[in-house]
Amino acid sequence: PPPPPRPAPAHRPPEVVHASRPSASRPLSAKQPAGFWIRLLAYVIDSLILGIVNGVLVTVPILAWMSEEGLLQAAMSGVAPSQPVRVEPLYIAVFSILVILSIAISIFYVIGGPAKKGGTLGKRMLGLRIYTADGVTPIGWGKSFLRLIGYMVSGMIFYIGFIMIAFTDRKRGLHDMIAGTYVVKER
């Protein structure tokens, strides 16, 4: 006689994979923390990127205005301009908008990278990733904003919050402690 029919496999709901959950099999505590020097290098890369973007955004229009007013030629020749410089209200408004835009771009870069991608471009180029204490990456807007607050506090206390990275056991700076985050080497 033929073998009895096999029972149909039990229906299992499809596994939901969250983009914000780490895909690596190792838990966060098993990952190698990113040390002071590699994080400093990521900071330098990020500073260069922001410096170029903001330099083009603000410096180029200011130099164009100075050239138009004859200030560049006067500065290069060492001779005072023949006419007094008039600063038009329109120029002041445009430069103010450019400076505000530059600040907004910088803040969005520092907050948006970790919030949406798990790190700034400098960190991602070096294989670093920011995680929350429970292993979630990207960390989201709230924790990313808290990191920015930590950056500002660290800057006000002579960068001690950043120097802490070299001396804490999980290589965490003050901004990491405030936000409850960890920076680890992914590769």
DOGU-138472 format. One record per residue: residue number from 1; chain; y, x, z of N, C-alpha, C, O in turn. Coordinates in Angstrom, 3 decimals, decimal comma, padded with zeros to 6 digits, always signed. Atoms other than C-alpha are relative to their C-alpha. Layout:
BEGIN
<r NUM 'A' <Y X Z> <Y X Z> <Y X Z> <Y X Z>>
...
***
This chain:
BEGIN
<r 1 'A' <-001,196 +000,835 +000,000> <+000,000 +000,000 +000,000> <+001,253 +000,875 +000,000> <+001,219 +002,008 +000,480>>
<r 2 'A' <-001,261 -000,768 +000,042> <+003,608 +001,128 -000,573> <+000,565 +000,150 +001,406> <+000,345 -000,696 +002,273>>
<r 3 'A' <-000,591 -000,206 -001,327> <+005,495 +002,572 +002,370> <+001,037 -001,097 +000,286> <+001,646 -001,642 -000,634>>
<r 4 'A' <-000,988 +001,040 -000,327> <+007,705 +000,127 +004,249> <+001,402 +000,453 -000,396> <+001,702 +001,647 -000,369>>
<r 5 'A' <-001,366 -000,387 +000,415> <+011,318 +000,032 +003,078> <+000,767 +000,622 +001,169> <+000,608 +000,240 +002,329>>
<r 6 'A' <-000,825 -000,666 -001,018> <+013,722 +002,267 +004,916> <+001,165 -000,904 +000,375> <+001,732 -001,589 -000,475>>
<r 7 'A' <-001,162 +000,811 -000,369> <+016,394 +000,559 +006,919> <+001,277 +000,603 -000,576> <+001,409 +001,821 -000,697>>
<r 8 'A' <-001,284 -000,458 +000,550> <+019,869 +000,762 +005,451> <+000,741 +000,784 +001,072> <+000,709 +000,423 +002,248>>
<r 9 'A' <-000,750 -000,771 -001,003> <+022,021 +003,383 +007,121> <+001,106 -000,868 +000,601> <+001,699 -001,712 -000,069>>
<r 10 'A' <-001,042 +000,758 -000,687> <+024,418 +001,992 +009,670> <+001,349 +000,324 -000,625> <+001,634 +001,473 -000,960>>
<r 11 'A' <-001,312 -000,197 +000,604> <+027,885 +001,506 +008,294> <+000,923 +000,700 +000,993> <+001,171 +000,204 +002,092>>
<r 12 'A' <-000,944 -000,735 -000,828> <+030,252 +004,100 +009,704> <+001,365 -000,083 -000,658> <+001,487 +000,076 -001,873>>
<r 13 'A' <-001,332 +000,011 +000,609> <+033,965 +003,759 +009,232> <+000,353 +001,393 -000,490> <-000,095 +002,383 +000,088>>
<r 14 'A' <-000,364 -001,328 +000,500> <+035,480 +006,570 +007,182> <+000,790 +000,774 +001,052> <+001,563 +000,210 +001,827>>
<r 15 'A' <-000,693 -000,855 -000,960> <+036,741 +009,492 +009,191> <+001,452 +000,126 -000,425> <+001,760 +000,408 -001,583>>
<r 16 'A' <-001,423 -000,113 +000,274> <+040,481 +009,519 +009,437> <+000,429 +001,408 +000,358> <+000,227 +001,865 +001,483>>
<r 17 'A' <-000,490 -001,348 -000,223> <+041,985 +012,951 +009,063> <+001,517 -000,079 +000,050> <+002,160 -000,473 -000,923>>
<r 18 'A' <-001,442 +000,022 -000,162> <+045,503 +013,221 +010,400> <+000,574 +001,312 -000,494> <+000,072 +002,385 -000,162>>
<r 19 'A' <-000,646 -001,211 +000,506> <+047,774 +015,653 +008,609> <+000,592 +000,829 +001,128> <+000,777 +002,037 +000,983>>
<r 20 'A' <-000,645 -000,731 -001,079> <+049,307 +016,570 +011,937> <-000,996 +000,698 +000,920> <-000,588 +001,467 +001,790>>
<r 21 'A' <+000,997 -000,650 -000,846> <+046,045 +017,672 +013,533> <-000,451 +001,298 -000,654> <-000,599 +001,350 -001,875>>
<r 22 'A' <+000,436 -001,254 +000,598> <+044,939 +021,263 +013,059> <-001,382 -000,140 -000,611> <-002,268 -000,784 -000,048>>
<r 23 'A' <+001,287 +000,089 +000,676> <+042,102 +021,648 +010,612> <-000,948 +001,124 +000,419> <-002,151 +001,062 +000,167>>
<r 24 'A' <+000,852 -001,120 -000,409> <+040,852 +024,904 +012,074> <-000,935 -000,440 +001,123> <-000,594 -001,297 +001,939>>
<r 25 'A' <+000,995 +000,401 -000,991> <+037,746 +024,664 +014,208> <+000,276 +000,611 +001,374> <-000,212 +000,103 +002,383>>
<r 26 'A' <-000,290 -000,635 -001,282> <+039,083 +026,984 +016,912> <+001,067 -000,781 +000,752> <+002,048 -001,221 +000,154>>
<r 27 'A' <-001,055 +000,660 -000,774> <+041,026 +025,368 +019,729> <+001,223 +000,904 +000,106> <+001,141 +002,110 -000,131>>
<r 28 'A' <-001,251 -000,740 -000,088> <+044,621 +026,421 +020,279> <-000,106 +001,191 +000,949> <+000,448 +002,254 +000,669>>
<r 29 'A' <+000,107 -001,091 -000,974> <+043,709 +028,538 +023,309> <-000,764 +001,202 -000,552> <-000,629 +002,309 -000,031>>
<r 30 'A' <+000,768 -001,101 +000,576> <+041,377 +030,638 +021,135> <+000,770 +000,724 -001,105> <+000,339 +001,780 -001,568>>
<r 31 'A' <-000,776 -000,635 +001,075> <+044,054 +031,440 +018,531> <+000,880 +001,101 +000,573> <+001,324 +001,036 +001,719>>
<r 32 'A' <-000,783 -001,148 -000,443> <+045,956 +034,692 +018,730> <+001,483 -000,346 +000,005> <+002,021 -000,755 -001,024>>
<r 33 'A' <-001,439 +000,269 -000,045> <+049,551 +034,234 +019,926> <+000,762 +001,017 -000,848> <+000,383 +002,185 -000,926>>
<r 34 'A' <-000,848 -000,894 +000,789> <+052,230 +035,690 +017,663> <+000,899 +000,777 +000,949> <+001,581 +000,193 +001,792>>
<r 35 'A' <-000,755 -000,859 -000,899> <+053,881 +038,627 +019,371> <+001,474 +000,110 -000,338> <+001,962 -000,496 -001,291>>
<r 36 'A' <-001,448 -000,148 +000,102> <+057,494 +039,666 +019,727> <+000,432 +000,548 -001,354> <+001,332 -000,014 -001,977>>
<r 37 'A' <-000,484 -000,690 +001,200> <+057,798 +041,983 +016,703> <-000,174 -000,832 -001,259> <+000,718 -000,858 -002,107>>
<r 38 'A' <+000,194 +000,804 +001,206> <+056,297 +039,665 +014,100> <+000,928 -001,216 +000,018> <+001,399 -001,661 -001,029>>
<r 39 'A' <-000,940 +001,119 -000,095> <+058,420 +036,802 +015,401> <+001,430 +000,474 -000,271> <+002,228 -000,261 -000,853>>
<r 40 'A' <-001,314 -000,561 +000,314> <+061,487 +039,057 +015,235> <+000,151 +000,186 -001,503> <+001,220 -000,080 -002,053>>
<r 41 'A' <-000,041 -000,152 +001,453> <+060,627 +039,847 +011,611> <+000,191 -001,362 -000,684> <+000,943 -001,469 -001,652>>
<r 42 'A' <-000,189 +001,351 +000,545> <+060,334 +036,106 +010,880> <+001,446 -000,448 +000,186> <+002,029 -001,072 -000,700>>
<r 43 'A' <-001,405 +000,337 -000,265> <+063,757 +035,642 +012,483> <+000,921 +000,709 -000,997> <+001,866 +000,105 -001,505>>
<r 44 'A' <-000,817 -000,754 +000,950> <+065,223 +038,382 +010,254> <-000,099 -000,621 -001,389> <+000,909 -000,761 -002,080>>
<r 45 'A' <+000,179 +000,646 +001,312> <+063,733 +036,742 +007,141> <+000,778 -001,315 -000,051> <+001,476 -001,589 -001,027>>
<r 46 'A' <-000,737 +001,267 -000,048> <+065,127 +033,356 +008,179> <+001,507 +000,236 -000,022> <+002,244 -000,507 -000,671>>
<r 47 'A' <-001,431 -000,312 -000,016> <+068,523 +034,929 +008,874> <+000,489 +000,417 -001,383> <+001,584 +000,038 -001,798>>
<r 48 'A' <-000,375 -000,396 +001,364> <+068,578 +036,519 +005,417> <+000,084 -001,214 -000,918> <+001,024 -001,336 -001,704>>
<r 49 'A' <+000,001 +001,206 +000,839> <+067,684 +033,202 +003,755> <+001,245 -000,835 +000,287> <+001,956 -001,233 -000,636>>
<r 50 'A' <-001,174 +000,801 -000,357> <+070,363 +031,301 +005,675> <+001,288 +000,735 -000,335> <+002,266 +000,107 -000,740>>
<r 51 'A' <-001,196 -000,775 +000,330> <+072,868 +034,116 +005,171> <+000,341 -000,085 -001,474> <+001,510 -000,217 -001,836>>
<r 52 'A' <-000,242 +000,093 +001,447> <+072,441 +034,011 +001,399> <+000,490 -001,404 -000,365> <+001,484 -001,556 -001,074>>
<r 53 'A' <-000,384 +001,382 +000,322> <+072,611 +030,204 +001,201> <+001,407 -000,301 +000,496> <+002,242 -000,800 -000,259>>
<r 54 'A' <-001,313 +000,304 -000,571> <+075,591 +029,898 +003,519> <+001,083 +000,915 -000,555> <+002,237 +000,505 -000,678>>
<r 55 'A' <-000,969 -000,905 +000,609> <+077,286 +032,941 +002,021> <+000,472 -000,516 -001,347> <+001,666 -000,488 -001,643>>
<r 56 'A' <-000,364 +000,557 +001,298> <+077,197 +031,401 -001,434> <+000,805 -001,282 +000,186> <+001,796 -001,513 -000,508>>
<r 57 'A' <-000,649 +001,295 -000,219> <+078,217 +028,005 -000,096> <+001,431 +000,143 +000,505> <+002,302 -000,621 +000,088>>
<r 58 'A' <-001,320 -000,120 -000,615> <+081,230 +029,216 +001,903> <+000,801 +001,180 -000,556> <+001,978 +001,023 -000,881>>
<r 59 'A' <-000,740 -001,201 +000,371> <+082,161 +032,754 +000,865> <+000,499 -000,039 -001,442> <+001,634 +000,357 -001,704>>
<r 60 'A' <-000,410 +000,020 +001,402> <+082,264 +032,237 -002,900> <+001,252 -000,860 -000,208> <+002,184 -000,399 -000,866>>
<r 61 'A' <-001,245 +000,760 +000,177> <+084,826 +029,388 -002,754> <+001,214 +000,646 +000,683> <+002,327 +000,573 +000,161>>
<r 62 'A' <-001,119 -000,660 -000,677> <+086,951 +031,319 -000,242> <+000,500 +001,186 -000,830> <+001,708 +001,380 -000,971>>
<r 63 'A' <-000,410 -001,128 +000,850> <+086,938 +034,423 -002,470> <+000,696 -000,484 -001,260> <+001,654 +000,140 -001,717>>
<r 64 'A' <-000,658 +000,558 +001,190> <+087,824 +032,276 -005,485> <+001,431 -000,414 +000,332> <+002,348 -000,157 -000,447>>
<r 65 'A' <-001,344 +000,402 -000,409> <+090,790 +030,825 -003,598> <+000,885 +001,226 +000,242> <+002,042 +001,257 -000,177>>
<r 66 'A' <-000,773 -001,210 -000,275> <+091,894 +034,267 -002,405> <+000,397 +000,705 -001,299> <+001,501 +001,236 -001,412>>
<r 67 'A' <-000,303 -000,607 +001,293> <+091,700 +035,579 -005,956> <+001,094 -000,779 -000,714> <+002,004 -000,192 -001,299>>
<r 68 'A' <-000,996 +000,859 +000,653> <+093,695 +032,621 -007,272> <+001,384 +000,210 +000,611> <+002,388 +000,184 -000,101>>
<r 69 'A' <-001,271 -000,197 -000,699> <+096,405 +033,233 -004,665> <+000,494 +001,440 -000,094> <+001,602 +001,737 +000,353>>
<r 70 'A' <-000,400 -001,390 +000,113> <+096,504 +036,960 -005,442> <-000,254 +000,810 +001,257> <+000,203 +001,947 +001,368>>
<r 71 'A' <+000,255 -000,709 -001,260> <+095,269 +037,901 -001,978> <-001,005 +001,128 -000,162> <-000,889 +002,161 +000,498>>
<r 72 'A' <+000,986 -001,077 +000,205> <+092,282 +039,918 -003,224> <+000,660 +001,220 -000,626> <+000,419 +002,352 -000,206>>
<r 73 'A' <-000,674 -001,117 +000,656> <+094,447 +042,017 -005,513> <+000,932 +000,710 +000,985> <+001,021 +001,938 +000,990>>
<r 74 'A' <-000,903 -000,605 -000,981> <+096,973 +042,551 -002,716> <-000,782 +000,813 +001,020> <-000,359 +001,905 +001,400>>
<r 75 'A' <+000,812 -000,722 -000,983> <+094,253 +043,568 -000,272> <-000,550 +001,288 -000,584> <-000,614 +002,305 +000,105>>
<r 76 'A' <+000,576 -001,195 +000,620> <+092,726 +046,016 -002,749> <+001,072 +001,057 -000,292> <+000,803 +002,257 -000,239>>
<r 77 'A' <-001,057 -000,968 +000,316> <+096,036 +047,594 -003,657> <+000,731 +000,477 +001,248> <+001,408 +001,504 +001,220>>
<r 78 'A' <-000,682 -000,387 -001,234> <+097,315 +047,723 -000,092> <+001,446 -000,452 +000,042> <+002,187 -000,079 +000,952>>
<r 79 'A' <-001,378 +000,493 +000,069> <+100,544 +045,987 -001,084> <+000,003 -001,467 +000,406> <-000,864 -002,235 -000,011>>
<r 80 'A' <-000,099 +001,397 -000,436> <+101,615 +042,741 +000,566> <+000,286 -000,898 -001,193> <+000,950 -000,474 -002,138>>
<r 81 'A' <-000,269 +000,915 +001,111> <+101,672 +039,677 -001,708> <+001,509 -000,215 -000,167> <+002,265 -000,216 +000,804>>
<r 82 'A' <-001,427 +000,142 +000,275> <+105,017 +039,143 -003,393> <+000,541 -001,352 +000,467> <+001,727 -001,469 +000,776>>
<r 83 'A' <-000,415 +001,336 -000,441> <+105,136 +035,460 -002,432> <-000,796 -000,383 +001,240> <-001,945 +000,029 +001,401>>
<r 84 'A' <+000,771 +000,462 -001,155> <+104,187 +033,823 +000,838> <-001,153 -000,890 -000,441> <-001,049 -001,623 -001,425>>
<r 85 'A' <+001,191 +000,766 +000,338> <+100,760 +032,240 +000,791> <+000,156 -001,421 +000,530> <+000,446 -001,638 +001,706>>
<r 86 'A' <-000,027 +001,412 -000,402> <+100,745 +028,467 +000,844> <-001,429 -000,499 +000,061> <-002,187 -000,362 -000,899>>
<r 87 'A' <+001,332 +000,565 -000,143> <+097,627 +026,836 +002,156> <+000,129 -001,512 -000,153> <+000,705 -002,193 +000,696>>
<r 88 'A' <-000,067 +001,428 +000,294> <+097,283 +023,398 +000,630> <-000,932 -000,771 +000,931> <-002,000 -000,271 +001,286>>
<r 89 'A' <+000,885 +000,833 -000,831> <+095,850 +020,595 +002,788> <-001,344 -000,268 -000,669> <-002,362 -000,391 +000,013>>
<r 90 'A' <+001,262 +000,217 +000,710> <+093,232 +020,018 +000,080> <-000,950 +001,180 +000,219> <-002,148 +000,985 +000,426>>
<r 91 'A' <+000,837 -001,179 -000,239> <+091,984 +023,607 +000,492> <-000,584 -000,026 +001,409> <-001,767 +000,254 +001,607>>
<r 92 'A' <+000,470 +000,070 -001,382> <+091,766 +023,173 +004,253> <-001,111 -001,038 +000,130> <-002,112 -000,798 +000,804>>
<r 93 'A' <+001,017 +001,066 -000,064> <+089,812 +019,923 +003,807> <-001,299 +000,457 -000,658> <-002,383 +000,247 -000,113>>
<r 94 'A' <+001,203 -000,454 +000,718> <+087,418 +021,456 +001,266> <-000,727 +001,072 +000,801> <-001,949 +001,016 +000,936>>
<r 95 'A' <+000,638 -001,059 -000,784> <+086,781 +024,555 +003,381> <-000,615 -000,543 +001,280> <-001,681 -000,092 +001,699>>
<r 96 'A' <+000,562 +000,630 -001,201> <+086,269 +022,417 +006,486> <-001,311 -000,699 -000,325> <-002,282 -000,586 +000,423>>
<r 97 'A' <+001,235 +000,689 +000,423> <+083,693 +020,316 +004,635> <-001,096 +001,021 -000,293> <-002,254 +000,804 +000,065>>
<r 98 'A' <+001,001 -001,029 +000,309> <+081,949 +023,471 +003,387> <-000,551 +000,639 +001,273> <-001,750 +000,906 +001,355>>
<r 99 'A' <+000,462 -000,585 -001,262> <+081,777 +024,941 +006,899> <-000,908 -000,988 +000,727> <-001,950 -000,594 +001,250>>
<r 100 'A' <+000,843 +001,025 -000,643> <+080,402 +021,660 +008,309> <-001,329 -000,113 -000,735> <-002,377 -000,235 -000,102>>
<r 101 'A' <+001,233 +000,048 +000,789> <+077,872 +021,539 +005,461> <-000,875 +001,218 +000,287> <-002,096 +001,103 +000,388>>
<r 102 'A' <+000,749 -001,222 -000,311> <+076,873 +025,131 +006,187> <-000,692 -000,107 +001,353> <-001,852 +000,279 +001,491>>
<r 103 'A' <+000,591 +000,182 -001,332> <+076,296 +024,319 +009,869> <-001,144 -001,005 -000,072> <-002,194 -000,794 +000,535>>
<r 104 'A' <+001,046 +001,027 +000,129> <+074,299 +021,198 +008,931> <-001,248 +000,564 -000,680> <-002,367 +000,270 -000,261>>
<r 105 'A' <+001,141 -000,620 +000,689> <+072,096 +023,186 +006,519> <-000,755 +000,908 +000,964> <-001,985 +000,895 +000,993>>
<r 106 'A' <+000,642 -000,917 -000,953> <+071,421 +025,792 +009,217> <-000,798 -000,766 +001,044> <-001,935 -000,407 +001,349>>
<r 107 'A' <+000,706 +000,798 -001,014> <+070,511 +023,174 +011,822> <-001,224 -000,668 -000,608> <-002,292 -000,678 +000,003>>
<r 108 'A' <+001,146 +000,650 +000,634> <+068,287 +021,296 +009,379> <-001,106 +001,011 -000,293> <-002,287 +000,695 -000,145>>
<r 109 'A' <+000,994 -001,043 +000,282> <+066,551 +024,547 +008,396> <-000,789 +000,345 +001,257> <-002,014 +000,453 +001,222>>
<r 110 'A' <+000,642 -000,398 -001,252> <+065,834 +025,462 +012,016> <-000,842 -001,139 +000,582> <-001,898 -000,889 +001,163>>
<r 111 'A' <+000,736 +001,135 -000,553> <+064,709 +021,950 +013,002> <-001,026 -000,536 -000,990> <-002,159 -000,827 -000,607>>
<r 112 'A' <+000,858 +000,649 +000,995> <+063,202 +020,632 +009,767> <-001,265 +000,761 -000,336> <-002,316 +000,150 -000,527>>
<r 113 'A' <+001,195 -000,792 +000,324> <+060,819 +023,511 +009,030> <-001,125 -000,212 +000,998> <-002,233 -000,577 +000,605>>
<r 114 'A' <+001,057 +000,240 -000,992> <+058,900 +023,281 +012,306> <-000,406 -001,469 +000,090> <-001,579 -001,782 +000,294>>
<r 115 'A' <+000,294 +001,434 -000,142> <+059,165 +019,487 +012,387> <-000,924 -000,498 -001,098> <-001,813 -001,306 -000,830>>
<r 116 'A' <+000,767 +000,526 +001,130> <+057,662 +018,927 +008,927> <-001,062 +000,947 -000,552> <-002,046 +000,490 -001,133>>
<r 117 'A' <+000,913 -000,965 +000,619> <+055,869 +022,155 +007,927> <-000,716 +000,906 +000,988> <-001,586 +001,677 +000,583>>
<r 118 'A' <+000,654 -000,853 -000,988> <+054,838 +023,845 +011,188> <+000,673 +001,336 +000,203> <+000,139 +002,190 +000,912>>
<r 119 'A' <-000,728 -001,248 -000,185> <+057,396 +026,634 +010,974> <+001,091 +000,153 -001,030> <+001,075 -000,509 -002,068>>
<r 120 'A' <-001,031 -000,304 +000,980> <+060,460 +027,957 +009,245> <-000,628 +000,783 -001,146> <-001,782 +001,204 -001,055>>
<r 121 'A' <+000,532 -000,735 +001,150> <+060,045 +029,666 +005,889> <-000,388 +001,424 +000,389> <-001,409 +001,932 -000,074>>
<r 122 'A' <+000,327 -001,359 -000,455> <+060,129 +033,096 +007,575> <-001,311 +000,044 +000,763> <-002,121 +000,944 +000,546>>
<r 123 'A' <+001,266 +000,044 -000,749> <+057,332 +032,140 +009,977> <-001,170 -000,255 -000,943> <-002,200 +000,413 -000,849>>
<r 124 'A' <+001,104 +000,337 +000,908> <+055,207 +030,597 +007,226> <-000,324 +001,164 -000,933> <-001,489 +001,370 -001,272>>
<r 125 'A' <+000,248 -001,159 +000,862> <+055,646 +033,686 +005,009> <-000,857 +001,044 +000,709> <-001,630 +001,758 +000,070>>
<r 126 'A' <+000,744 -000,988 -000,786> <+054,185 +035,803 +007,822> <-001,285 -000,559 +000,597> <-001,941 +000,114 +001,392>>
<r 127 'A' <+001,247 +000,586 -000,481> <+051,287 +033,428 +008,524> <+000,069 -000,507 +001,425> <-000,957 -000,589 +002,100>>
<r 128 'A' <-000,163 +000,529 -001,353> <+052,699 +032,052 +011,769> <+000,145 -001,515 -000,073> <+000,624 -002,063 -001,066>>
<r 129 'A' <-000,086 +001,457 -000,046> <+052,509 +028,423 +012,806> <+000,328 -000,428 +001,424> <-000,134 +000,179 +002,390>>
<r 130 'A' <-000,397 +000,514 -001,303> <+054,035 +026,432 +015,649> <-000,863 -001,211 +000,325> <-001,020 -002,114 -000,497>>
<r 131 'A' <+000,839 +001,094 -000,478> <+051,770 +024,115 +017,669> <+000,575 -000,566 +001,287> <+001,266 +000,129 +002,033>>
<r 132 'A' <-000,288 +000,566 -001,309> <+052,341 +021,718 +020,515> <-001,113 +000,434 +000,947> <-002,107 +001,016 +000,513>>
<r 133 'A' <+000,998 -000,404 -000,996> <+050,393 +022,278 +023,739> <-001,356 -000,648 -000,258> <-002,385 -000,073 +000,099>>
<r 134 'A' <+001,281 +000,658 +000,277> <+047,730 +019,785 +022,589> <-000,518 +000,293 -001,402> <-001,417 -000,399 -001,881>>
<r 135 'A' <+000,540 -000,457 +001,274> <+047,218 +021,543 +019,248> <+000,496 -000,734 -001,226> <-000,140 -000,650 -002,277>>
<r 136 'A' <-000,537 +000,747 +001,140> <+049,354 +019,348 +016,968> <+000,996 +000,866 -000,759> <+001,848 +001,529 -000,168>>
<r 137 'A' <-000,970 -000,649 +000,877> <+051,193 +020,841 +014,021> <+000,089 -000,825 -001,269> <-000,943 -001,333 -001,706>>
<r 138 'A' <-001,329 -000,365 -000,425> <+053,745 +020,212 +012,566> <+000,390 -000,714 +001,289> <-000,205 -001,727 +001,658>>
<r 139 'A' <-000,287 +000,424 -001,359> <+055,422 +019,613 +015,886> <+000,866 -001,245 +000,109> <+000,970 -001,816 +001,195>>
<r 140 'A' <-000,840 +001,197 -000,038> <+057,744 +016,737 +014,961> <+001,448 +000,318 +000,335> <+001,778 +001,416 +000,782>>
<r 141 'A' <-001,444 -000,179 -000,141> <+061,484 +016,248 +015,210> <+000,429 +000,203 +001,451> <+001,315 +001,016 +001,715>>
<r 142 'A' <-000,413 -000,102 -001,396> <+061,723 +015,838 +018,998> <-000,222 +001,386 +000,570> <+000,689 +001,977 +001,149>>
<r 143 'A' <+000,310 -001,337 -000,529> <+059,991 +019,079 +019,938> <+000,783 +001,073 -000,751> <+001,196 +002,077 -000,171>>
<r 144 'A' <-000,773 -000,958 +000,782> <+061,744 +020,887 +017,121> <+001,455 +000,039 +000,475> <+002,062 +001,109 +000,530>>
<r 145 'A' <-001,358 +000,046 -000,547> <+065,113 +019,724 +018,483> <+000,052 +000,697 +001,360> <+001,019 +001,398 +001,659>>
<r 146 'A' <+000,045 -000,681 -001,296> <+064,101 +020,917 +021,953> <-000,048 +001,520 -000,179> <+000,544 +002,256 +000,611>>
<r 147 'A' <+000,022 -001,437 +000,285> <+063,333 +024,341 +020,463> <+001,407 +000,494 -000,335> <+001,803 +001,573 +000,103>>
<r 148 'A' <-001,370 -000,372 +000,336> <+066,870 +024,423 +019,015> <+000,853 +000,098 +001,264> <+001,646 +001,028 +001,410>>
<r 149 'A' <-000,725 -000,055 -001,269> <+068,285 +023,623 +022,455> <-000,376 +001,294 +000,743> <+000,487 +001,967 +001,306>>
<r 150 'A' <+000,462 -001,241 -000,630> <+066,168 +026,490 +023,821> <+000,598 +001,239 -000,648> <+000,922 +002,207 +000,040>>
<r 151 'A' <-000,648 -001,124 +000,693> <+067,563 +028,829 +021,143> <+001,427 +000,179 +000,506> <+001,868 +001,299 +000,765>>
<r 152 'A' <-001,392 -000,077 -000,437> <+071,097 +027,975 +022,224> <+000,099 +000,512 +001,433> <+000,957 +001,339 +001,744>>
<r 153 'A' <+000,001 -000,471 -001,389> <+070,316 +028,466 +025,916> <-000,328 +001,493 +000,034> <+000,316 +002,248 +000,762>>
<r 154 'A' <+000,373 -001,422 +000,040> <+068,633 +031,808 +025,140> <+001,166 +000,855 -000,487> <+001,392 +001,950 +000,028>>
<r 155 'A' <-001,161 -000,734 +000,485> <+071,694 +032,905 +023,183> <+001,084 +000,137 +001,054> <+001,779 +001,152 +001,113>>
<r 156 'A' <-001,040 -000,032 -001,040> <+073,962 +032,050 +026,109> <-000,365 +000,933 +001,158> <+000,517 +001,382 +001,891>>
<r 157 'A' <+000,409 -000,889 -001,095> <+071,913 +034,161 +028,529> <-000,454 +001,352 -000,553> <-001,468 +001,914 -000,139>>
<r 158 'A' <+000,193 -001,342 +000,545> <+072,062 +037,356 +026,473> <-001,380 +000,203 -000,627> <-001,953 +001,289 -000,539>>
<r 159 'A' <+001,267 -000,047 +000,748> <+068,892 +036,570 +024,472> <-001,220 +000,281 +000,870> <-002,277 +000,651 +000,360>>
<r 160 'A' <+001,127 -000,226 -000,911> <+066,687 +036,904 +027,541> <-001,149 -000,947 -000,331> <-002,315 -000,572 -000,205>>
<r 161 'A' <+001,027 +000,966 +000,355> <+064,830 +033,761 +026,430> <-000,868 +000,461 -001,151> <-002,044 +000,105 -001,224>>
<r 162 'A' <+000,784 -000,546 +001,113> <+063,751 +035,567 +023,251> <-000,770 +001,239 +000,439> <-001,909 +001,445 +000,021>>
<r 163 'A' <+000,661 -001,225 -000,480> <+062,930 +038,845 +025,000> <-001,234 -000,348 +000,824> <-002,181 +000,436 +000,891>>
<r 164 'A' <+001,155 +000,446 -000,785> <+060,550 +036,865 +027,240> <-001,293 +000,001 -000,816> <-002,380 +000,159 -000,261>>
<r 165 'A' <+001,182 +000,041 +000,866> <+058,193 +036,648 +024,242> <-000,838 +001,258 +000,183> <-002,067 +001,193 +000,180>>
<r 166 'A' <+000,719 -001,276 -000,134> <+057,283 +040,307 +024,713> <-000,752 +000,109 +001,325> <-001,675 +000,916 +001,436>>
<r 167 'A' <+000,545 -000,215 -001,334> <+056,356 +039,842 +028,372> <-000,833 -001,150 +000,563> <-001,454 -000,984 +001,613>>
<r 168 'A' <+000,796 +001,117 -000,525> <+054,691 +036,427 +028,808> <-001,419 +000,065 -000,537> <-001,663 +000,641 -001,597>>
<r 169 'A' <+001,413 -000,126 +000,353> <+050,929 +036,030 +028,646> <-000,341 -000,648 -001,344> <-001,141 -000,085 -002,092>>
<r 170 'A' <+000,289 +000,656 +001,289> <+050,861 +033,588 +025,681> <+001,126 +000,229 -001,006> <+001,252 -000,502 -001,989>>
<r 171 'A' <-001,081 -000,402 +000,898> <+053,893 +035,252 +024,035> <+000,954 -001,165 -000,276> <+001,294 -001,449 -001,424>>
<r 172 'A' <-000,893 +001,150 +000,121> <+056,158 +032,278 +024,703> <+001,410 +000,375 +000,444> <+001,606 +001,039 +001,462>>
<r 173 'A' <-001,393 -000,172 -000,366> <+059,933 +032,384 +024,724> <+000,485 -001,221 +000,764> <-000,244 -002,200 +000,925>>
<r 174 'A' <-000,566 +001,120 -000,744> <+062,208 +030,113 +026,694> <-000,005 -001,273 -000,837> <-000,284 -002,357 -000,325>>
<r 175 'A' <-000,002 +001,173 +000,886> <+062,516 +027,797 +023,681> <-001,394 -000,606 -000,128> <-001,527 -001,824 -000,245>>
<r 176 'A' <+001,377 +000,514 +000,032> <+058,703 +027,509 +023,540> <-000,314 -000,757 +001,290> <-000,941 -001,816 +001,262>>
<r 177 'A' <+000,273 +000,642 -001,285> <+058,553 +026,660 +027,233> <+000,742 -001,319 +000,133> <+000,194 -002,295 +000,644>>
<r 178 'A' <-000,777 +001,244 -000,061> <+061,318 +024,064 +026,968> <-000,643 -001,083 -000,850> <-000,722 -002,237 -000,428>>
<r 179 'A' <+000,561 +000,983 +000,930> <+059,652 +022,358 +023,989> <-001,498 -000,219 +000,188> <-002,052 -001,164 -000,374>>
<r 180 'A' <+001,450 +000,122 -000,157> <+056,039 +022,865 +025,108> <-000,741 +000,391 -001,258> <-001,677 -000,295 -001,669>>
<r 181 'A' <+000,610 -000,434 +001,257> <+055,105 +024,803 +021,965> <-000,544 +001,421 +000,120> <-000,220 +002,162 +001,049>>
<r 182 'A' <+000,596 -001,326 +000,111> <+053,128 +027,900 +021,003> <+000,119 +000,443 -001,449> <-000,005 -000,374 -002,360>>
<r 183 'A' <-000,010 -000,569 +001,349> <+053,496 +030,195 +017,987> <-001,229 +000,894 -000,107> <-001,414 +001,807 +000,697>>
<r 184 'A' <+001,245 -000,745 +000,159> <+050,180 +031,565 +016,721> <-000,102 +000,583 -001,393> <+000,547 +000,120 -002,332>>
<r 185 'A' <+000,302 -000,600 +001,306> <+048,935 +033,788 +013,905> <-001,104 -000,820 -000,631> <-002,166 -001,008 -000,037>>
<r 186 'A' <+001,024 +000,757 +000,737> <+047,053 +031,731 +011,355> <-000,850 +000,916 -000,857> <-002,016 +000,612 -001,110>>
<r 187 'A' <+000,747 -000,944 +000,849> <+046,001 +034,686 +009,204> <+000,298 +001,398 +000,399> <-000,234 +002,337 -000,195>>
***
